[in-house]
Amino acid sequence: MPGFEPMPEDFEPTRSTLHQYANAIGVIPRAHAEPHDKWWHVSLNVTARGLETVAMNAPNGLSFNLRLDLTTHDVVLSIDGEDRDRIDMTAGHTGTQMGDAVIAVVAALGLEGDYARDKFESEDPRTYDRSAAEAFLRIANVMHGVYSKHHDRIGDRVSPIQLWPHGFDMAFEWFGTRVEEYEEHGELQQYPSQCNFGFYPGGRAYLYANPWPFEGDVLLAVDLPGGAEWHTEGWQGSMLHYDQLVGDENAEQRVLDFFGTVFDHAAPTLTA
C-alpha cells in the first residue's frame, strides 16, 4: 500500500470547486436513488478513479451513476458500466453552472426531479486545482484501504465506507444494540448507539473515532496509542492528526491500533 503523503497545501474541501461539484452530483441520488433511512443513498463511494454516486435506475430500464473522475477531471455519466457523457471540471464552471449541466445530462435519460439546488448553487467562479484533486484521491484511497481492514475486523452492523459531500469527511459507522430515546418535535424518537470512524481532510486534517453516547467516565481513563488523543471541546470523541502519520512506515498500524483501542473499550458501553 502507498504511504501517507502530505495533504495538499491549504486544502479546505468545503471551500473548493471539488466540494461544489460533489454537491452538484449529490443532488441526483437525493431525487432518484432508492432512499435509505440513514441517508446512505446520498453519500459518494471512493474508487481508484474518483468519487461515485450509488447506481440509479433510468426510465428505459438502464442503470446509471455519476462520477467525479479525479484522474481525467471530468464529471462522468456512466450507463450500465459504460462511460458516456463528460463535463469538464477544469472549464471554470460555477457551482450553479455545473449543477445545471449535471441535471441536463440526467434529463436526457428521461428523468425529472425536485432537485435540492441549494446544495450547489453559487455564482462564485472557482479555479479547479488538478494537482490537489489528484493528491486527495491518492490519500482517500490509502485511507479507504486502511479503513477497510478495521471495517472487516469489527464485523457486522457496519455501514459502508462513505464520503459525505456536504462535509467531505470519509467515514463509516458501527452500530451497537443499545438504544437511546429522545423527544423531538413532540415525538419520542429512538436512535441506535454507534461508533463513527472517519477522516476529515480540511485544515489540519485528522482521523476520528467517536462513540455515541460518549461514556466519559469509562473512555477518558483509556490511554490512546500512537499520538491519538481524546477530544471533548465542541464534540466528544477522539482524534489523530493526519500529519503525524506522514512519512511513518508504521502509519497504517498506528491507525488500526487507534481505531481498535477506541472500539474495544467503547463497544461494551454501546451494547445493551
C-alpha positions as CSV (number, residue, x, y, z in Angstrom):
1,M,0.0,0.0,0.0
2,P,1.3,3.5,-0.8
3,G,2.5,5.6,2.1
4,F,0.8,8.5,3.8
5,E,1.7,11.6,1.7
6,P,1.3,15.2,2.8
7,M,-2.1,16.8,2.3
8,P,-2.3,19.4,-0.5
9,E,-1.3,22.8,0.9
10,D,-4.1,24.9,2.3
11,F,-6.6,22.2,1.3
12,E,-10.0,23.2,2.6
13,P,-12.6,21.0,0.8
14,T,-15.8,22.8,1.8
15,R,-14.5,26.0,0.1
16,S,-13.2,24.2,-3.0
17,T,-14.5,23.7,-6.5
18,L,-14.3,20.0,-5.8
19,H,-16.8,20.4,-3.0
20,Q,-19.2,22.3,-5.2
21,Y,-19.1,19.7,-7.9
22,A,-19.5,16.8,-5.4
23,N,-22.7,18.5,-4.2
24,A,-23.8,19.0,-7.8
25,I,-23.8,15.3,-8.5
26,G,-25.0,14.6,-5.0
27,V,-28.5,16.1,-5.6
28,I,-29.2,13.4,-8.2
29,P,-29.4,10.4,-5.9
30,R,-31.3,12.6,-3.4
31,A,-34.0,12.7,-6.0
32,H,-33.7,9.3,-7.8
33,A,-31.9,6.7,-5.7
34,E,-33.6,4.1,-3.6
35,P,-33.9,6.1,-0.3
36,H,-32.2,4.8,2.8
37,D,-33.4,5.7,6.3
38,K,-29.8,6.7,7.3
39,W,-29.3,8.7,4.0
40,W,-26.6,6.3,2.7
41,H,-28.0,6.9,-0.8
42,V,-26.7,10.5,-0.9
43,S,-23.1,9.6,0.0
44,L,-20.3,9.0,-2.5
45,N,-18.1,6.0,-2.9
46,V,-14.3,6.4,-3.1
47,T,-12.9,4.4,-6.0
48,A,-9.5,4.3,-7.8
49,R,-10.8,6.9,-10.3
50,G,-12.7,9.3,-8.1
51,L,-16.0,9.8,-6.2
52,E,-19.1,8.0,-7.4
53,T,-22.8,8.1,-6.6
54,V,-24.8,5.0,-6.0
55,A,-26.4,3.3,-9.0
56,M,-29.8,4.6,-10.0
57,N,-32.5,3.4,-12.4
58,A,-33.5,5.3,-15.6
59,P,-36.9,5.0,-17.2
60,N,-35.6,2.9,-20.1
61,G,-34.5,0.1,-17.7
62,L,-30.9,1.0,-17.7
63,S,-28.7,1.7,-14.6
64,F,-26.6,4.8,-14.3
65,N,-24.4,6.7,-11.9
66,L,-22.3,9.8,-11.8
67,R,-18.6,10.1,-11.0
68,L,-16.2,12.9,-10.2
69,D,-13.3,11.4,-12.1
70,L,-10.2,12.9,-10.5
71,T,-7.9,11.2,-13.0
72,T,-9.4,12.8,-16.1
73,H,-11.0,15.7,-14.2
74,D,-14.5,15.3,-15.6
75,V,-17.9,14.7,-14.2
76,V,-18.8,11.4,-16.0
77,L,-22.2,9.8,-16.6
78,S,-21.8,6.0,-16.7
79,I,-24.7,3.9,-18.1
80,D,-24.6,0.1,-17.3
81,G,-20.9,0.5,-16.6
82,E,-20.0,2.3,-19.8
83,D,-18.9,5.9,-19.6
84,R,-21.0,8.2,-21.8
85,D,-21.3,12.0,-21.2
86,R,-18.5,14.0,-19.7
87,I,-18.4,17.6,-18.3
88,D,-15.0,19.2,-18.0
89,M,-14.3,20.2,-14.4
90,T,-11.4,22.5,-15.4
91,A,-13.7,24.7,-17.6
92,G,-14.3,27.3,-14.8
93,H,-17.9,26.4,-14.2
94,T,-19.6,28.0,-11.2
95,G,-21.5,25.7,-8.8
96,T,-24.8,26.7,-10.5
97,Q,-23.5,26.0,-14.0
98,M,-22.1,22.6,-13.0
99,G,-25.4,21.7,-11.3
100,D,-27.4,22.8,-14.3
101,A,-25.1,20.8,-16.6
102,V,-25.5,17.6,-14.5
103,I,-29.3,18.0,-14.3
104,A,-29.4,18.4,-18.1
105,V,-27.4,15.2,-18.6
106,V,-29.8,13.3,-16.4
107,A,-32.8,14.9,-18.0
108,A,-31.6,13.4,-21.3
109,L,-32.2,10.0,-19.7
110,G,-35.9,10.9,-19.2
111,L,-35.6,11.8,-15.6
112,E,-37.1,14.9,-13.9
113,G,-36.9,15.7,-10.2
114,D,-37.3,18.2,-7.4
115,Y,-33.6,18.8,-7.0
116,A,-32.1,20.4,-3.9
117,R,-30.5,23.2,-5.8
118,D,-29.4,25.0,-2.6
119,K,-26.8,22.3,-2.2
120,F,-24.8,23.5,-5.2
121,E,-26.0,26.9,-6.3
122,S,-23.2,29.6,-6.3
123,E,-22.3,32.2,-8.9
124,D,-18.7,32.4,-7.5
125,P,-16.3,31.1,-10.1
126,R,-13.5,29.0,-8.6
127,T,-10.3,27.5,-10.0
128,Y,-10.2,23.8,-10.2
129,D,-6.9,22.5,-8.8
130,R,-5.9,19.4,-10.7
131,S,-2.9,18.5,-8.5
132,A,-4.8,19.0,-5.3
133,A,-7.6,16.8,-6.6
134,E,-5.2,14.0,-7.7
135,A,-3.4,14.2,-4.3
136,F,-6.7,14.0,-2.5
137,L,-7.7,10.9,-4.5
138,R,-4.4,9.1,-3.6
139,I,-4.8,10.0,0.1
140,A,-8.5,8.9,0.1
141,N,-7.6,5.6,-1.5
142,V,-4.9,4.9,1.1
143,M,-7.3,5.8,3.9
144,H,-10.0,3.6,2.3
145,G,-7.6,0.7,2.3
146,V,-6.8,1.1,6.0
147,Y,-10.4,1.7,6.9
148,S,-11.4,-1.5,5.1
149,K,-9.2,-3.6,7.4
150,H,-10.8,-2.1,10.5
151,H,-14.3,-2.3,8.9
152,D,-13.7,-6.1,8.3
153,R,-12.3,-6.6,11.7
154,I,-15.4,-5.3,13.6
155,G,-17.8,-7.5,11.6
156,D,-21.5,-7.0,11.2
157,R,-23.7,-4.0,12.0
158,V,-21.5,-1.6,10.0
159,S,-22.3,0.9,7.3
160,P,-20.4,1.2,4.0
161,I,-17.3,3.4,3.9
162,Q,-18.7,6.6,2.6
163,L,-17.7,10.1,1.6
164,W,-20.3,12.7,2.6
165,P,-20.4,15.5,0.0
166,H,-21.8,18.2,2.4
167,G,-18.9,18.0,4.9
168,F,-16.4,16.0,2.8
169,D,-15.4,13.6,5.5
170,M,-15.0,9.9,4.7
171,A,-16.4,7.7,7.4
172,F,-18.3,4.5,8.4
173,E,-20.3,3.6,11.5
174,W,-20.6,0.5,13.7
175,F,-24.0,0.2,15.4
176,G,-24.4,-1.1,18.9
177,T,-27.5,-2.8,20.3
178,R,-28.1,-0.1,23.0
179,V,-30.9,2.3,22.1
180,E,-31.3,5.9,23.2
181,E,-34.6,7.7,23.3
182,Y,-35.1,11.5,22.6
183,E,-38.1,13.7,22.3
184,E,-38.0,15.7,19.0
185,H,-40.9,17.9,17.9
186,G,-43.1,16.4,20.4
187,E,-42.4,12.8,19.4
188,L,-40.3,10.2,21.0
189,Q,-37.5,9.0,18.7
190,Q,-35.2,6.0,19.2
191,Y,-31.6,6.0,18.0
192,P,-29.1,3.2,18.0
193,S,-25.8,3.7,19.7
194,Q,-22.9,3.8,17.4
195,C,-19.1,4.4,16.9
196,N,-18.2,6.6,14.0
197,F,-14.8,6.2,12.4
198,G,-13.8,8.9,10.0
199,F,-11.3,11.2,8.3
200,Y,-11.7,14.9,7.8
201,P,-9.3,16.3,5.2
202,G,-9.6,20.0,5.7
203,G,-7.4,22.4,7.7
204,R,-5.1,20.3,9.9
205,A,-6.6,17.0,8.7
206,Y,-7.4,14.4,11.3
207,L,-8.8,10.9,11.8
208,Y,-11.5,10.4,14.4
209,A,-13.2,7.6,16.3
210,N,-16.3,8.9,18.1
211,P,-18.5,6.6,20.2
212,W,-22.1,7.8,20.9
213,P,-23.3,8.0,23.6
214,F,-19.9,9.0,24.9
215,E,-19.3,7.5,28.3
216,G,-16.5,9.7,29.5
217,D,-16.2,8.0,32.9
218,V,-15.0,4.9,31.1
219,L,-13.3,6.2,28.0
220,L,-11.3,9.1,29.2
221,A,-9.3,6.8,31.5
222,V,-8.1,4.9,28.5
223,D,-4.6,5.8,27.1
224,L,-4.8,6.1,23.3
225,P,-1.9,4.8,21.3
226,G,0.3,6.4,18.6
227,G,-0.3,10.1,19.2
228,A,-4.1,9.9,19.3
229,E,-6.0,11.9,22.0
230,W,-9.4,12.3,23.4
231,H,-11.4,15.3,22.4
232,T,-14.2,16.9,24.5
233,E,-14.5,20.5,23.4
234,G,-17.3,21.1,21.0
235,W,-17.7,17.4,20.2
236,Q,-16.8,14.2,22.1
237,G,-14.6,11.5,20.7
238,S,-11.0,11.0,19.8
239,M,-8.7,12.2,17.1
240,L,-5.3,11.5,15.5
241,H,-3.9,14.3,13.3
242,Y,-3.0,13.1,9.8
243,D,0.3,15.0,9.6
244,Q,1.6,12.8,12.5
245,L,1.3,9.8,10.1
246,V,3.1,11.3,7.0
247,G,6.3,9.5,6.2
248,D,5.9,6.9,9.0
249,E,6.3,3.4,7.7
250,N,4.1,2.2,10.6
251,A,1.3,4.6,9.9
252,E,-1.2,2.0,8.9
253,Q,-0.7,0.0,12.0
254,R,-0.9,3.2,14.1
255,V,-4.4,3.9,12.6
256,L,-5.5,0.3,13.2
257,D,-4.3,0.4,16.8
258,F,-6.0,3.7,17.4
259,F,-9.3,2.6,16.0
260,G,-9.1,-0.8,17.7
261,T,-8.4,0.7,21.1
262,V,-11.3,3.0,20.9
263,F,-13.6,0.3,19.6
264,D,-12.6,-2.3,22.1
265,H,-13.3,0.0,25.1
266,A,-16.4,1.7,23.6
267,A,-18.3,-1.3,22.3
268,P,-19.2,-2.7,25.7
269,T,-20.7,0.6,26.6
270,L,-22.8,0.6,23.4
271,T,-24.2,-2.9,23.9
272,A,-27.5,-3.4,25.7
